[in-house]
Amino acid sequence: MTQENNIDDNGTFAYLRSDGLPQVCNWSQWKDWFESGGERLCRIKYDRVDDWGIETRFEGFSDELDVPLLFWEVRAKHPTLSPYVQRFGTKEAALQIHEKLVTLALANELPG
């Protein structure tokens, strides 16, 4: 990791363009985007089912060395059960899993 710009040599930063697609950038550009309102764009979808909070987010950093870069994350959190966390290369793939987790939670079949 370089001290001058805090970019991990093994990772890639991106911000969301106005069309909703990631734009690869450096850490400083990502930080500027995030602090100037990008933070509110990171949460793509959130559902609460009983005690489960299921969220899909744009994380803006991928430590993958190959494409696809995994900028999208789905989390399912419960106060007493193990969380589910997985990263995806596309928003569409993340939202498909998000919907599957919601369906499982509604059926009380989400493992924890």
Phi, psi and omega in degrees: 000132179273139180288327188294325182228003177061024177269126176286129182298342181256013183226169181227135176260155175204153171243166179271126175286173180296338177272005177085005179262148179290141173242116180298139182208183174264174184300319182296317177296318179298315181300315179299316179298312182299313184285340180262024175118351179297331181306320182290344179271350185289324178281114182270317181205145177218134175228141173247124177232109185053238181270359181273134169250118183245122187225138172246129185227152166269118185272333177079006177213136175229132177261012176289143178268341179244163174276149007281147174282133188266080181271345187254133183232139174245131179232138170236116184243142178225145184294336183235355182248163179295139179282159172251130176219129176212145180250151185224158180274344178224153176297320182298316179296319179296317181292330175296314178293322177305310181297322178296318179295321177298314179300316179296320179294319178297327179272005183058037181241012179281117182290149179221000000 
